[in-house]
């Protein structure tokens, strides 16, 4: 009797539940690069290269520890192209009687695995992914009976559970949330540290060549490639963030500067979401920086809230609401995604900057994603399925459990307010305040209508007018509708006309 333990590309953690009782002398391990996973959306070239290289390095580390591991490269001649096909090959080759796997992070894959026992004729044990800090079952229990699932209350409960930033039973500093102190616009003379970079080694270089040859029609630049691909690299990236960026992270986490894609953010989502880092060690490192007086409370709390609060909350929403959540479309938005999301060819400098940096880096920080790229998709009425596919394709930290609720819930309000209390729609004044993008734009941020006006300005009001029936009962939108109602009819007609001309030109 031989047990096979399958490790997925976002499960690169030695503490993985599927490895907890592994018998090195008897059990087999399998890691495989498969065509199905690389192409179910057209992932960014840099994302594929990052994940494949990290997988190969992780496999080598397990082999060095004495595990009997089989590794299938994408271009292996007998590669079946799917996880199930590769498992079937191992069953035939090694008389496998049981498969053990940690639960995958995407619903489609879990649904597939749940049929394997009957289809493959062996016992299949799907274990919980205990690298997260709140199980889907715990989240469902927390959500049960609540009319609104607000992240803030979940976050406070998680702080109490894990005893994070507490003095006794009260929050350090007397407040649970310092978000109000974390919205400073950029200023002249900011000294942004260089991002963490690792030169490609032989393994990464081989993977890059593979990606260039097999995925040449995918979006994105594969070079320069600077991601870490090992556990030690991930720890080094975390430590560099704590040392160099965390002290300023709070103040400027929402700021955007042309030519500074990385700002003061941690850039560890890549490593967290593939398993090279674990959430609790990141939280503990940040809290220690506060205790050591290295970083201020607003920065540390803001960083911890993203991991202990938002990340866990988003995953909970995903597993609670799938599969129906993927079909949500509250505004019945049906416009096609504009080509410039792929090319960056637009006169709107904010969008051009964010798309270009995404193409180069497979990264953009959360305000670029939410308030530029996402905001435009929201107020333009772009179909949620197309927006979700784009976000899942282009970012190296994107997996469906984290991408879908963020996009459908937070960015597009496609769930009608299940996740967010209001749509995150804004005009050009927000982007002008939080960035310097408008300085080099063909449009004028201060102009509200006409050919030179920033399209965000009239599209914002047009979005409100188009969707009044859906939003009129939202108390957080009342003030904006009162403002709209005070406009004269000529102003409202100009908004509608400018919006129609612009959207038709897309």
Secondary structure, DSSP 8 states (H G I E B T S, - for coil): -EEEEEE-TT---TT-GGGTT--TTT-EEEEE--HHHHHTTT--HHHHHHHHHHHHHHHHHHHHTT--EEEE-TT-TT--SSHHHHHHHHHHHHTEEEEEEE--SSHHHHHHHTTHHHHH-SEEEEE--TTSSS-HHHHHHHHTT-S---HHHHHHHHHHHHT-SEETTEEGGG-S--GGGS-----TT------------HHHHHHHHHHHHH-TTSSS---S-----SHHHHHHHHHHIIIIIHHHHHHHTT-BBTTBSSTT----HHHHHHTSS-HHHHHHHHHHHHHTTSS-HHHHHHHHIIIIIIIHHHHHHHHHHTTGGGG--TT---B---THHHH---S-HHHHHHHHHHHHHS---HHIIIIIIIHHHHHHTB-HHHHHHHHHHH-TT--HHHHHIIIIIIIS-TTSSSS-SS-----HHHHHHHBSGGGG-SSBTT--SSTTB-HHHHHHHHHHHHTHHHHTT-GGGHHHHHHHHHS-HHHHHHHHHHHHHHHHH-
